[in-house]
């Protein structure tokens, strides 16, 4: 891991290939920063493949930025916890990255957990929000936190800017 971190912290120039390939790789401290640096270098490379769905780094970044902005708009503060309770999909990866970009901490919940287990974790972890899908709605009733069903939030997400929310957690 040290070699990878050291490599990412170097200043690099690929201008000998093409002038547009000049960039500076900034020091990486956090996972979201690592992702953003990779996105700058390889925006059109495939970042996530899940079943028949795939996203490039740029697509993943933009969708995560929209969700991060929606989380911030809904009141998420630095360091607060957000549950992620959904079947594995590209939305899972979007949610993980969005929580980090919004300055939160994610709490993964296995989609096989019953409603009482989800409720216990929501309370015990002081979840600010639970990101899920409508297929899980029977298990998310009456939780002590906001529940955001991503498949039902398409319009709210589309209304958000896809630019980086600019949150930098120290």
HUWO-V339472 format. One record per backbone hydrogen bond with DSSP energy under -0.5 kcal/mol. CO is the residue of the C=O (numbers start at 0). NH is the residue of the N-H. E is the energy in kcal/mol with one decimal. If there is no record, write none. Layout:
CO_NH_E + CO_NH_E
This chain:
0_4_-2.6 + 1_5_-3.0 + 2_6_-2.3 + 3_7_-2.1 + 4_8_-1.5 + 6_9_-1.0 + 9_24_-0.6 + 11_22_-0.8 + 13_16_-2.1 + 13_17_-1.4 + 17_20_-2.3 + 18_21_-0.9 + 20_13_-1.7 + 20_22_-0.6 + 22_11_-0.5 + 22_24_-0.5 + 23_25_-0.7 + 26_28_-0.6 + 29_33_-2.1 + 30_34_-2.4 + 31_35_-2.4 + 32_36_-2.4 + 33_37_-2.1 + 34_38_-2.6 + 35_39_-2.1 + 36_40_-1.7 + 37_41_-2.6 + 41_44_-1.5 + 42_57_-2.4 + 44_56_-1.9 + 47_54_-2.1 + 49_52_-2.0 + 52_49_-2.9 + 54_46_-2.8 + 54_47_-1.9 + 55_59_-2.7 + 56_60_-2.6 + 57_61_-2.5 + 58_62_-2.3 + 59_63_-2.5 + 60_64_-2.4 + 61_65_-2.0 + 62_66_-2.1 + 63_67_-2.8 + 64_68_-2.5 + 65_69_-2.0 + 66_70_-2.5 + 67_71_-2.4 + 68_72_-2.5 + 69_73_-1.8 + 70_75_-2.3 + 71_74_-1.4 + 76_79_-2.2 + 79_104_-2.5 + 80_127_-3.2 + 80_128_-0.9 + 81_106_-2.6 + 82_84_-0.5 + 82_130_-3.4 + 83_108_-2.7 + 84_132_-0.5 + 88_91_-0.9 + 88_92_-1.0 + 89_93_-2.2 + 90_94_-2.6 + 91_95_-2.4 + 92_96_-2.2 + 93_97_-2.6 + 94_98_-2.4 + 95_99_-1.6 + 96_100_-2.6 + 97_101_-1.8 + 98_103_-2.5 + 99_102_-1.5 + 102_78_-3.3 + 104_81_-2.5 + 105_107_-0.5 + 106_83_-2.3 + 109_112_-2.2 + 113_116_-0.5 + 113_117_-2.1 + 114_118_-2.5 + 115_119_-2.1 + 116_120_-2.5 + 117_121_-2.6 + 118_122_-2.0 + 119_123_-3.2 + 120_124_-2.9 + 121_126_-2.3 + 122_125_-1.0 + 125_80_-0.6 + 127_145_-1.5 + 128_82_-2.7 + 129_131_-0.5 + 129_147_-3.0 + 130_84_-3.0 + 131_149_-3.0 + 132_135_-1.9 + 133_136_-1.5 + 135_138_-1.7 + 136_139_-1.0 + 139_142_-1.0 + 145_129_-2.3 + 145_147_-0.5 + 146_148_-0.6 + 147_131_-2.5 + 147_149_-0.9 + 148_151_-1.3 + 148_152_-0.7 + 149_152_-0.8 + 152_156_-2.6 + 153_157_-2.6 + 154_158_-1.4 + 156_159_-1.4 + 166_168_-0.5
